[in-house]
Amino acid sequence: MGRKVLPIALAFSAVSSAPAFAGAPTFSDARSLAMGGVGVTAARPAASGFFNPALLAVKQPEKRNGFGMVLPSVNVIANDEDELRDVVDDFEDDFITPFETAIDTLEANIGGAGQAAAQADLADKTQALNNKLA
């Protein structure tokens, strides 16, 4: 029974770990990310364990500093296809700023002759903001 279990366990572990290596390569340093993922052939000796351990056997005197350490890094790729930042800026310019200005105008005219006009202006700006948010 023991002879049959070991090959089955090895086959299962090989099959279950295969998807982990099937994805796109992950780049662990900014240099290889900037170079389009060429770390397999051009990794620095300190990072070669992540890309191609065989590079450790190649003499690379021009890249050797005597010491190498790869610190954890975080890589982020962002794309704003719908130009959300511009939409938010336009919304602020068209609705938020006039609403805040109407509030300031009303506060400045409380108890004065322009209070009724400032209240009407604030009501209009509030309605426009509510309609846009809806």
Phi, psi and chi 1 to 4 in degrees:
 res  aa     phi    psi   chi1   chi2   chi3   chi4
   1 MET       -  -40.1  178.8   90.0  176.3      -
   2 GLY   -64.4  -31.7      -      -      -      -
   3 ARG   -70.7  -28.3  -70.4 -178.0  162.0 -178.5
   4 LYS   -83.9  -27.7  -68.3 -179.1 -178.3  178.5
   5 VAL   -72.3  -41.2  172.3      -      -      -
   6 LEU   -61.5  -49.7 -176.7   60.2      -      -
   7 PRO   -62.5  -35.1  -21.4   30.4      -      -
   8 ILE   -67.6  -41.7  -68.4  172.5      -      -
   9 ALA   -65.1  -40.6      -      -      -      -
  10 LEU   -65.7  -41.8  -69.9  175.2      -      -
  11 ALA   -64.4  -40.7      -      -      -      -
  12 PHE   -65.0  -42.2  176.8   74.5      -      -
  13 SER   -67.5  -34.7   66.7      -      -      -
  14 ALA   -67.6  -40.8      -      -      -      -
  15 VAL   -71.3  -40.1  168.8      -      -      -
  16 SER   -74.0  -24.1   63.8      -      -      -
  17 SER   -92.6   -8.1   64.7      -      -      -
  18 ALA   -61.1  -41.8      -      -      -      -
  19 PRO   -63.0  -23.6  -23.6   32.4      -      -
  20 ALA   -66.0  -26.6      -      -      -      -
  21 PHE  -101.3   -0.6  -58.3  107.2      -      -
  22 ALA   -84.8  -14.6      -      -      -      -
  23 GLY   -81.2 -179.7      -      -      -      -
  24 ALA   -66.8  150.5      -      -      -      -
  25 PRO   -67.5  146.1   24.3  -32.2      -      -
  26 THR  -101.6  132.6   56.9      -      -      -
  27 PHE   -94.1  129.4  -52.9  113.3      -      -
  28 SER   -99.6   -1.2   61.6      -      -      -
  29 ASP  -140.4  153.7   64.5  -10.8      -      -
  30 ALA   -66.2  -31.3      -      -      -      -
  31 ARG   -62.5  -49.1  179.3  176.6  177.6  -95.5
  32 SER   -71.7  -30.5   68.3      -      -      -
  33 LEU   -64.4  -42.5  179.6   62.1      -      -
  34 ALA   -68.5  -27.2      -      -      -      -
  35 MET   -92.1   14.2  -66.1  173.2   63.8      -
  36 GLY    80.5   23.3      -      -      -      -
  37 GLY    83.3   31.8      -      -      -      -
  38 VAL   -87.0   18.8  -62.5      -      -      -
  39 GLY   -60.7  -22.7      -      -      -      -
  40 VAL   -62.6  -34.7  172.7      -      -      -
  41 THR  -109.5  -19.8   58.8      -      -      -
  42 ALA  -126.6   22.6      -      -      -      -
  43 ALA   -69.7  148.9      -      -      -      -
  44 ARG   -70.5  154.8  -64.4  173.1 -170.1 -106.7
  45 PRO   -55.9  -35.5  -27.7   34.9      -      -
  46 ALA   -67.5  -30.5      -      -      -      -
  47 ALA   -99.6   -0.3      -      -      -      -
  48 SER   -65.2  -25.5   63.5      -      -      -
  49 GLY   -63.3  -26.4      -      -      -      -
  50 PHE   -80.8  -28.9  -65.9  108.4      -      -
  51 PHE  -104.7  -56.5  -63.9  104.4      -      -
  52 ASN  -152.4   96.3 -175.2   -0.2      -      -
  53 PRO   -58.2  -20.2  -23.1   31.8      -      -
  54 ALA   -66.6  -19.9      -      -      -      -
  55 LEU   -66.6  -19.2  -72.2  174.7      -      -
  56 LEU   -65.6  -25.3  -69.5  170.8      -      -
  57 ALA   -84.8  -13.6      -      -      -      -
  58 VAL   -86.4  132.4  177.0      -      -      -
  59 LYS   -73.9  125.3  -70.2 -174.3  178.7 -178.3
  60 GLN  -131.9   71.2  -59.7  176.9    2.5      -
  61 PRO   -62.8  -28.5   18.3  -26.0      -      -
  62 GLU   -73.7  -19.6   68.9  -81.0   -4.8      -
  63 LYS  -104.1   -3.5  -66.9 -177.0 -178.6  179.6
  64 ARG   -89.0  128.2 -174.7  178.0   21.4 -168.5
  65 ASN  -110.9   -1.8  -64.4  -30.9      -      -
  66 GLY    91.2  -21.1      -      -      -      -
  67 PHE  -150.0  141.0  177.1   77.9      -      -
  68 GLY  -146.4  139.9      -      -      -      -
  69 MET  -146.5  135.2  179.2  170.3   52.2      -
  70 VAL  -109.2  116.2  177.5      -      -      -
  71 LEU   -87.8  153.8  -61.6  173.0      -      -
  72 PRO   -60.6  143.8  -17.0   25.3      -      -
  73 SER  -135.4  159.8   64.6      -      -      -
  74 VAL  -121.7  126.2  175.6      -      -      -
  75 ASN  -112.3  131.7  -60.1  -40.1      -      -
  76 VAL  -128.7  133.1  176.0      -      -      -
  77 ILE  -120.0  121.8  -62.0  173.2      -      -
  78 ALA  -122.2  144.2      -      -      -      -
  79 ASN  -141.7  127.5 -173.0    5.3      -      -
  80 ASP  -110.0   73.5 -171.8   12.5      -      -
  81 GLU   -64.4  -35.7  -68.5  178.4    7.6      -
  82 ASP   -89.5    6.1  -63.6  -29.8      -      -
  83 GLU    52.3   50.7  -62.0  177.0   -0.7      -
  84 LEU   -60.1  -37.0  179.7   62.9      -      -
  85 ARG   -60.6  -41.5  -67.4  178.3   60.4 -164.8
  86 ASP   -66.6  -38.4  -65.5  -24.1      -      -
  87 VAL   -64.5  -42.1  170.7      -      -      -
  88 VAL   -65.8  -42.5  170.1      -      -      -
  89 ASP   -62.3  -42.3  -71.2  -19.5      -      -
  90 ASP   -64.5  -40.5  -68.6  -16.8      -      -
  91 PHE   -61.7  -42.7  179.3   79.3      -      -
  92 GLU   -63.9  -44.3 -177.3  176.1    7.2      -
  93 ASP   -66.8  -37.0  -67.4  -18.7      -      -
  94 ASP   -86.0  -27.2  -65.4  -17.6      -      -
  95 PHE  -126.5  -46.6  -64.3   97.2      -      -
  96 ILE   -70.3  -49.2  -58.7  -64.3      -      -
  97 THR   -61.2  -46.2  -57.6      -      -      -
  98 PRO   -62.6  -34.2  -23.6   32.6      -      -
  99 PHE   -65.6  -45.8  177.0   72.6      -      -
 100 GLU   -65.1  -37.8  -69.5  173.8  -15.4      -
 101 THR   -64.2  -40.2  -56.8      -      -      -
 102 ALA   -64.5  -37.3      -      -      -      -
 103 ILE   -65.1  -45.0  -69.4  173.4      -      -
 104 ASP   -62.3  -39.5  -67.6  -20.1      -      -
 105 THR   -65.1  -42.1  -56.3      -      -      -
 106 LEU   -64.2  -43.1  178.5   60.5      -      -
 107 GLU   -61.7  -36.0  -72.2  175.9  -11.4      -
 108 ALA   -73.1  -24.8      -      -      -      -
 109 ASN  -107.4   12.8  -71.0  -45.2      -      -
 110 ILE   -64.1  127.9  -71.5 -179.6      -      -
 111 GLY    81.1    1.4      -      -      -      -
 112 GLY  -106.9 -175.4      -      -      -      -
 113 ALA   -69.6  -27.2      -      -      -      -
 114 GLY   -92.6   10.6      -      -      -      -
 115 GLN   -64.7  -42.4 -179.3  175.7   -8.8      -
 116 ALA   -64.0  -42.0      -      -      -      -
 117 ALA   -67.8  -38.0      -      -      -      -
 118 ALA   -67.3  -37.3      -      -      -      -
 119 GLN   -65.9  -40.6  -74.5  175.3  -27.9      -
 120 ALA   -65.6  -40.7      -      -      -      -
 121 ASP   -64.3  -42.4 -175.2   44.7      -      -
 122 LEU   -63.8  -39.1  179.0   58.7      -      -
 123 ALA   -63.1  -41.5      -      -      -      -
 124 ASP   -63.8  -44.6  -68.8  -19.8      -      -
 125 LYS   -67.2  -36.1  -60.9  -63.8 -169.3  -99.2
 126 THR   -65.3  -43.6  -56.8      -      -      -
 127 GLN   -63.7  -42.4 -173.3   63.1   38.9      -
 128 ALA   -62.9  -40.9      -      -      -      -
 129 LEU   -66.3  -43.9 -179.9   60.6      -      -
 130 ASN   -62.2  -42.3  -76.0  -21.4      -      -
 131 ASN   -62.9  -41.6  -69.2  -19.5      -      -
 132 LYS   -67.8  -41.4 -173.1   63.3  175.0  179.0
 133 LEU   -67.2  -31.5  -70.3  173.5      -      -
 134 ALA   -70.5      -      -      -      -      -
